[in-house]
Amino acid sequence: MIQRIQTIFLLVVAAAFFSLFGLDFASSSTAADGYLADKAFDIQDHTALLVVTALGGILAILNIFLFKNRILQLRFGYLLILLSLLLPILGVVLLYLQYNAIPSGIQAGLGLIAPLGAFIFAVLANRFIKKDEKLVKSMNRLR
């Protein structure tokens, strides 16, 4: 389980999702109403962001232990890819809906980069899971 490279990739995906509990999506130099009242927009500002982030981190950890069922592991990998794409889009949409425009004076934070890292490493993990599945199928043909 640990010696497989996709395990390392899935750990990085989980770390990327869980790092969002400490990183901001965006920050502002001036306080405003709503999400930017504390001059920072992070996952704690909206329940949907919190749920998607926690679900992504938990699924990545759970996916490591599904090494005996590679097809289910691939499906969870695709779900991780979808969640990592959904998270920044959802954050931007929620911010836009709150202010009817993206407020001026707002700077993007490291929280927008973490889902990108999760996406890249989830794709890599799925690639290596597919390789394992292909190898097992070829060994079954030899028997």
ROSE-4610 file (N, C-alpha, C; in Angstrom, 1 decimal, always signed):
// ROSE-4610
residu = [M/M/M/I/I/I/Q/Q/Q/R/R/R/I/I/I/Q/Q/Q/T/T/T/I/I/I/F/F/F/L/L/L/L/L/L/V/V/V/V/V/V/A/A/A/A/A/A/A/A/A/F/F/F/F/F/F/S/S/S/L/L/L/F/F/F/G/G/G/L/L/L/D/D/D/F/F/F/A/A/A/S/S/S/S/S/S/S/S/S/T/T/T/A/A/A/A/A/A/D/D/D/G/G/G/Y/Y/Y/L/L/L/A/A/A/D/D/D/K/K/K/A/A/A/F/F/F/D/D/D/I/I/I/Q/Q/Q/D/D/D/H/H/H/T/T/T/A/A/A/L/L/L/L/L/L/V/V/V/V/V/V/T/T/T/A/A/A/L/L/L/G/G/G/G/G/G/I/I/I/L/L/L/A/A/A/I/I/I/L/L/L/N/N/N/I/I/I/F/F/F/L/L/L/F/F/F/K/K/K/N/N/N/R/R/R/I/I/I/L/L/L/Q/Q/Q/L/L/L/R/R/R/F/F/F/G/G/G/Y/Y/Y/L/L/L/L/L/L/I/I/I/L/L/L/L/L/L/S/S/S/L/L/L/L/L/L/L/L/L/P/P/P/I/I/I/L/L/L/G/G/G/V/V/V/V/V/V/L/L/L/L/L/L/Y/Y/Y/L/L/L/Q/Q/Q/Y/Y/Y/N/N/N/A/A/A/I/I/I/P/P/P/S/S/S/G/G/G/I/I/I/Q/Q/Q/A/A/A/G/G/G/L/L/L/G/G/G/L/L/L/I/I/I/A/A/A/P/P/P/L/L/L/G/G/G/A/A/A/F/F/F/I/I/I/F/F/F/A/A/A/V/V/V/L/L/L/A/A/A/N/N/N/R/R/R/F/F/F/I/I/I/K/K/K/K/K/K/D/D/D/E/E/E/K/K/K/L/L/L/V/V/V/K/K/K/S/S/S/M/M/M/N/N/N/R/R/R/L/L/L/R/R/R]
num = [1/1/1/2/2/2/3/3/3/4/4/4/5/5/5/6/6/6/7/7/7/8/8/8/9/9/9/10/10/10/11/11/11/12/12/12/13/13/13/14/14/14/15/15/15/16/16/16/17/17/17/18/18/18/19/19/19/20/20/20/21/21/21/22/22/22/23/23/23/24/24/24/25/25/25/26/26/26/27/27/27/28/28/28/29/29/29/30/30/30/31/31/31/32/32/32/33/33/33/34/34/34/35/35/35/36/36/36/37/37/37/38/38/38/39/39/39/40/40/40/41/41/41/42/42/42/43/43/43/44/44/44/45/45/45/46/46/46/47/47/47/48/48/48/49/49/49/50/50/50/51/51/51/52/52/52/53/53/53/54/54/54/55/55/55/56/56/56/57/57/57/58/58/58/59/59/59/60/60/60/61/61/61/62/62/62/63/63/63/64/64/64/65/65/65/66/66/66/67/67/67/68/68/68/69/69/69/70/70/70/71/71/71/72/72/72/73/73/73/74/74/74/75/75/75/76/76/76/77/77/77/78/78/78/79/79/79/80/80/80/81/81/81/82/82/82/83/83/83/84/84/84/85/85/85/86/86/86/87/87/87/88/88/88/89/89/89/90/90/90/91/91/91/92/92/92/93/93/93/94/94/94/95/95/95/96/96/96/97/97/97/98/98/98/99/99/99/100/100/100/101/101/101/102/102/102/103/103/103/104/104/104/105/105/105/106/106/106/107/107/107/108/108/108/109/109/109/110/110/110/111/111/111/112/112/112/113/113/113/114/114/114/115/115/115/116/116/116/117/117/117/118/118/118/119/119/119/120/120/120/121/121/121/122/122/122/123/123/123/124/124/124/125/125/125/126/126/126/127/127/127/128/128/128/129/129/129/130/130/130/131/131/131/132/132/132/133/133/133/134/134/134/135/135/135/136/136/136/137/137/137/138/138/138/139/139/139/140/140/140/141/141/141/142/142/142/143/143/143]
x = [+0.8/+0.0/+0.9/+1.8/+2.6/+3.7/+4.1/+5.2/+4.7/+3.4/+2.8/+2.9/+3.3/+3.5/+2.1/+1.0/-0.2/-0.7/-0.1/-0.4/+0.2/+1.4/+2.1/+1.3/+0.8/+0.1/-1.3/-1.9/-3.2/-2.9/-1.8/-1.5/-1.3/-0.7/-0.5/-1.8/-2.7/-4.1/-4.8/-4.7/-5.3/-4.7/-3.4/-2.7/-3.2/-3.3/-3.8/-5.2/-6.1/-7.4/-7.4/-6.7/-6.7/-5.9/-5.0/-4.3/-5.2/-6.3/-7.3/-7.9/-7.8/-8.4/-7.5/-6.3/-5.5/-5.1/-5.5/-5.2/-6.4/-6.2/-7.3/-7.4/-8.6/-8.8/-8.4/-8.8/-8.6/-8.5/-7.8/-7.8/-8.0/-8.4/-8.7/-8.0/-7.6/-7.0/-8.0/-9.2/-10.3/-11.4/-11.9/-13.0/-14.3/-15.1/-16.4/-17.5/-18.7/-19.7/-19.6/-20.2/-20.3/-19.0/-18.6/-17.5/-16.2/-16.0/-14.7/-14.8/-15.6/-15.7/-14.4/-13.8/-12.5/-11.3/-11.5/-10.5/-9.9/-10.6/-10.1/-11.3/-11.2/-12.2/-11.6/-12.1/-11.6/-12.8/-12.5/-13.5/-14.5/-14.1/-15.0/-16.1/-16.0/-17.0/-18.3/-18.3/-19.5/-19.5/-20.6/-20.8/-20.4/-20.8/-20.6/-19.1/-18.3/-16.9/-16.3/-16.8/-16.3/-16.6/-17.8/-18.2/-17.4/-17.2/-16.4/-15.0/-14.4/-13.0/-12.9/-13.7/-13.6/-13.9/-14.9/-15.2/-14.0/-13.3/-12.2/-11.0/-10.7/-9.7/-9.9/-11.2/-11.5/-11.5/-12.0/-12.0/-10.6/-9.7/-8.3/-7.7/-7.9/-7.4/-8.1/-9.4/-10.1/-9.7/-9.3/-8.9/-7.6/-6.8/-5.5/-5.8/-6.8/-7.1/-7.9/-8.3/-9.0/-8.1/-6.9/-5.9/-6.3/-7.2/-7.6/-8.7/-9.4/-10.5/-10.1/-9.3/-8.8/-9.9/-10.9/-12.0/-12.7/-13.0/-13.6/-12.6/-11.3/-10.3/-10.2/-10.4/-10.4/-11.6/-12.8/-14.0/-13.9/-13.3/-13.1/-12.0/-11.1/-10.1/-10.7/-11.7/-12.4/-13.2/-13.8/-14.6/-13.6/-12.4/-11.4/-11.1/-10.9/-10.6/-11.8/-13.0/-14.1/-14.2/-14.0/-14.0/-12.9/-11.8/-10.7/-10.9/-11.7/-12.1/-13.3/-14.2/-15.4/-15.0/-14.1/-13.8/-13.4/-12.4/-12.2/-13.3/-13.9/-15.0/-16.2/-16.5/-17.5/-17.1/-15.9/-15.4/-15.6/-15.2/-15.3/-16.8/-17.6/-19.0/-19.7/-19.4/-20.0/-19.5/-18.3/-17.8/-18.5/-18.6/-19.3/-20.8/-21.5/-22.9/-23.1/-22.1/-22.2/-22.1/-21.3/-21.0/-21.5/-22.1/-22.6/-21.5/-20.3/-19.1/-17.9/-16.8/-15.6/-15.1/-15.0/-14.7/-13.3/-13.1/-11.8/-10.9/-9.6/-8.6/-8.5/-8.9/-8.9/-7.7/-7.0/-5.8/-6.1/-5.7/-5.8/-4.9/-5.3/-4.5/-4.0/-3.2/-2.6/-3.7/-4.9/-6.0/-6.5/-6.2/-6.6/-5.6/-4.4/-3.4/-3.5/-3.9/-4.0/-4.9/-6.1/-7.0/-6.3/-5.5/-4.8/-3.8/-3.1/-2.1/-2.9/-4.1/-4.9/-5.3/-5.7/-6.1/-4.9/-3.8/-2.6/-2.3/-2.2/-1.8/-2.9/-4.2/-5.2/-5.2/-4.9/-4.7/-3.6/-2.5/-1.3/-1.6/-2.3/-2.7/-3.6/-4.5/-5.4/-4.6/-3.7/-2.8/-2.1/-1.5/-0.8/-1.7/-2.9/-3.9/-4.3/-4.5/-4.8/-3.7/-2.4/-1.3/-1.3/-1.6/-1.7/-2.8/-3.9/-5.1/-4.7/-4.0/-3.6/-2.6/-1.7/-0.7/-1.4/-2.3/-3.0/-3.8/-4.5/-5.2/-4.3/-3.1/-2.1/-1.6/-1.4/-1.0/-2.1/-3.3/-4.4/-4.5/-4.2/-4.2/-3.1/-2.0/-0.9/-1.2/-2.1/-2.4/-3.2]
y = [-1.2/+0.0/+1.2/+1.4/+2.6/+2.6/+1.4/+1.5/+1.9/+2.0/+2.4/+4.0/+4.5/+5.9/+6.7/+6.0/+6.7/+7.0/+6.2/+6.5/+7.8/+8.1/+9.4/+10.5/+10.3/+11.3/+11.6/+10.5/+10.7/+11.4/+11.1/+11.9/+13.4/+13.7/+15.1/+15.7/+15.0/+15.5/+15.8/+14.9/+15.1/+16.3/+16.4/+17.6/+18.9/+18.8/+20.1/+20.5/+19.5/+19.8/+20.3/+19.6/+19.9/+21.2/+21.6/+22.9/+24.1/+23.9/+25.0/+25.4/+24.6/+25.0/+26.2/+26.4/+27.4/+28.5/+28.3/+29.2/+30.0/+31.2/+32.1/+32.0/+32.0/+32.1/+33.5/+34.5/+35.9/+36.7/+37.9/+38.8/+40.2/+41.1/+42.4/+43.4/+44.5/+45.5/+46.3/+46.3/+47.0/+46.0/+46.2/+45.4/+45.8/+44.8/+45.0/+44.1/+44.3/+43.5/+42.0/+41.1/+39.7/+38.9/+38.3/+37.3/+38.0/+39.2/+39.9/+40.8/+40.5/+41.3/+41.2/+40.0/+39.9/+40.1/+40.7/+41.0/+39.7/+38.6/+37.3/+36.5/+35.8/+34.9/+33.5/+32.7/+31.3/+30.3/+29.0/+28.0/+28.1/+28.7/+28.8/+29.9/+30.6/+31.7/+31.1/+29.9/+29.3/+27.8/+27.3/+25.9/+25.0/+25.4/+24.6/+24.4/+25.5/+25.4/+24.4/+24.5/+23.7/+22.2/+21.9/+20.5/+20.0/+20.7/+20.2/+20.0/+20.8/+20.7/+19.5/+19.3/+18.2/+16.9/+16.9/+15.7/+15.3/+16.3/+16.0/+15.4/+15.9/+15.4/+14.0/+13.8/+12.5/+11.4/+11.8/+10.8/+10.5/+11.5/+11.2/+10.2/+10.4/+9.4/+8.0/+8.0/+6.8/+6.0/+6.8/+6.2/+5.4/+5.8/+5.1/+3.7/+3.4/+2.1/+1.3/+1.7/+1.0/+0.3/+0.0/-0.5/-1.9/-2.6/-3.9/-3.8/-2.7/-2.5/-1.3/-1.5/-0.4/+0.3/-0.4/+0.3/+1.3/+0.9/+1.9/+3.0/+2.7/+3.7/+4.7/+4.2/+5.1/+6.0/+5.5/+6.3/+7.4/+7.0/+8.0/+9.0/+8.6/+9.5/+10.5/+10.1/+11.0/+12.0/+11.5/+12.4/+13.4/+13.0/+14.0/+15.0/+14.6/+15.6/+16.6/+16.1/+16.9/+17.9/+17.4/+18.3/+19.4/+19.0/+20.0/+21.0/+20.7/+21.7/+22.6/+21.9/+22.6/+23.6/+23.3/+24.2/+25.6/+25.9/+27.3/+28.0/+27.2/+27.8/+28.2/+27.3/+27.6/+28.8/+28.9/+30.1/+31.4/+31.4/+32.6/+33.0/+32.0/+32.2/+32.8/+32.2/+32.7/+34.1/+34.4/+35.8/+36.7/+36.3/+37.2/+37.4/+36.3/+36.5/+37.3/+37.3/+38.1/+39.6/+40.0/+41.4/+41.9/+41.0/+41.3/+41.7/+41.5/+41.8/+41.4/+41.2/+40.9/+42.3/+42.4/+43.7/+44.1/+45.4/+45.9/+45.9/+45.8/+45.7/+44.4/+43.3/+42.0/+41.3/+40.5/+39.8/+38.3/+37.5/+36.1/+35.5/+34.5/+33.9/+32.5/+31.9/+30.6/+29.5/+29.8/+28.9/+28.6/+29.4/+29.1/+28.2/+28.1/+27.3/+25.8/+25.7/+24.3/+23.4/+23.8/+22.9/+22.6/+23.5/+23.1/+22.0/+22.1/+21.0/+19.7/+19.8/+18.6/+18.0/+18.9/+18.4/+17.6/+18.3/+17.7/+16.3/+16.2/+15.0/+13.9/+14.3/+13.4/+12.8/+13.6/+13.1/+12.1/+12.4/+11.5/+10.2/+10.3/+9.1/+8.2/+8.8/+8.0/+7.4/+8.1/+7.5/+6.2/+6.3/+5.1/+4.0/+4.4/+3.3/+2.6/+3.3/+2.7/+1.8/+2.2/+1.4/+0.1/+0.2/-1.1/-2.0/-1.4/-2.2/-2.9/-2.2/-2.8/-3.9/-3.7/-4.8/-6.0/-5.8/-7.0/-7.7/-7.0/-7.6/-8.4/-7.9/-8.6/-9.8/-9.8/-11.0/-12.0/-11.6/-12.6/-13.3/-12.6/-13.2/-14.3/-14.1/-15.1/-16.3/-16.3/-17.5/-18.4]
z = [+0.0/+0.0/+0.0/+0.9/+1.0/-0.1/-0.6/-1.6/-3.0/-3.1/-4.4/-4.5/-5.7/-5.9/-5.8/-6.2/-6.1/-4.6/-3.7/-2.3/-1.9/-2.3/-2.1/-2.7/-3.9/-4.6/-3.9/-3.4/-2.7/-1.4/-0.7/+0.5/+0.2/-0.9/-1.3/-1.6/-2.2/-2.5/-1.1/-0.2/+1.1/+1.8/+1.7/+2.4/+1.7/+0.4/-0.3/+0.2/+0.3/+0.7/+2.2/+3.0/+4.5/+4.7/+3.8/+4.0/+3.8/+3.2/+3.0/+4.3/+5.3/+6.6/+7.2/+6.7/+7.2/+6.2/+4.9/+3.8/+3.4/+2.9/+2.5/+0.9/+0.4/-1.0/-1.5/-0.7/-1.1/+0.1/+0.0/+1.1/+0.5/+1.4/+1.0/+2.0/+1.5/+2.4/+3.2/+2.8/+3.5/+3.9/+5.1/+5.5/+4.8/+4.5/+3.9/+4.5/+4.1/+4.7/+4.1/+4.7/+4.2/+4.4/+3.4/+3.5/+3.8/+3.4/+3.6/+4.9/+5.8/+7.1/+7.9/+7.8/+8.5/+7.6/+6.4/+5.4/+4.8/+4.9/+4.3/+3.9/+2.8/+2.3/+2.3/+3.2/+3.3/+3.3/+3.5/+3.5/+4.6/+5.7/+6.9/+6.6/+5.6/+5.3/+4.7/+4.2/+3.6/+3.9/+4.2/+4.5/+3.3/+2.1/+0.9/+0.7/+0.9/+0.7/+1.8/+3.0/+4.1/+3.8/+3.3/+3.0/+1.9/+0.8/-0.3/+0.0/+0.8/+1.3/+2.2/+3.2/+4.1/+3.3/+2.4/+1.6/+0.8/+0.1/-0.7/+0.1/+1.3/+2.1/+2.6/+3.1/+3.6/+2.5/+1.3/+0.2/-0.3/-0.2/-0.6/+0.4/+1.7/+2.7/+2.5/+2.3/+2.2/+0.9/-0.1/-1.4/-1.3/-0.4/-0.2/+0.3/+1.1/+1.6/+0.7/-0.5/-1.4/-2.5/-2.1/-3.1/-3.6/-2.9/-3.4/-4.5/-4.5/-5.4/-6.3/-7.3/-8.2/-9.0/-9.4/-10.1/-9.2/-8.0/-7.1/-6.8/-6.7/-6.4/-7.6/-8.8/-9.9/-9.9/-9.5/-9.5/-8.4/-7.2/-6.2/-6.7/-7.5/-8.0/-8.9/-9.7/-10.6/-9.8/-8.7/-7.8/-7.2/-6.8/-6.3/-7.3/-8.5/-9.6/-9.7/-9.7/-9.8/-8.6/-7.4/-6.2/-6.3/-6.8/-6.8/-7.9/-8.9/-9.9/-9.4/-8.7/-8.2/-7.1/-6.2/-5.1/-5.4/-6.3/-6.6/-7.4/-8.2/-9.0/-8.1/-7.1/-6.1/-5.3/-4.9/-4.1/-4.9/-6.1/-6.9/-7.2/-7.4/-7.6/-6.4/-5.2/-4.0/-3.7/-3.9/-3.7/-4.7/-5.9/-6.9/-6.5/-6.1/-5.7/-4.5/-3.6/-2.4/-2.7/-3.6/-3.9/-5.3/-6.1/-7.4/-8.3/-7.9/-8.7/-7.8/-8.4/-7.6/-7.1/-5.7/-5.2/-5.6/-5.7/-6.1/-4.8/-5.0/-3.9/-3.3/-4.0/-3.5/-4.1/-3.3/-3.8/-3.6/-4.6/-4.6/-3.6/-2.9/-1.8/-2.3/-1.4/-1.7/-1.7/-1.1/-1.1/-2.5/-3.5/-4.9/-5.6/-5.0/-5.6/-5.1/-3.9/-3.3/-4.1/-4.5/-5.3/-6.7/-7.2/-8.4/-8.2/-7.1/-6.7/-6.5/-5.8/-5.6/-6.9/-7.9/-9.2/-9.9/-9.9/-10.6/-10.0/-8.7/-8.0/-8.1/-8.1/-8.3/-9.7/-10.7/-12.1/-12.1/-11.5/-11.5/-10.8/-9.6/-8.9/-9.8/-10.4/-11.3/-12.4/-12.9/-14.0/-13.6/-12.4/-11.8/-11.4/-11.0/-10.6/-11.9/-13.0/-14.3/-14.7/-14.5/-14.8/-14.0/-12.7/-11.9/-12.4/-12.8/-13.3/-14.6/-15.4/-16.7/-16.5/-15.5/-15.2/-14.6/-13.8/-13.2/-14.3/-15.2/-16.3/-17.2/-17.4/-18.3/-17.6/-16.3/-15.6/-15.5/-15.5/-15.5/-16.8/-17.9/-19.2/-19.3/-18.6/-18.7/-17.9/-16.9/-16.1/-16.9]
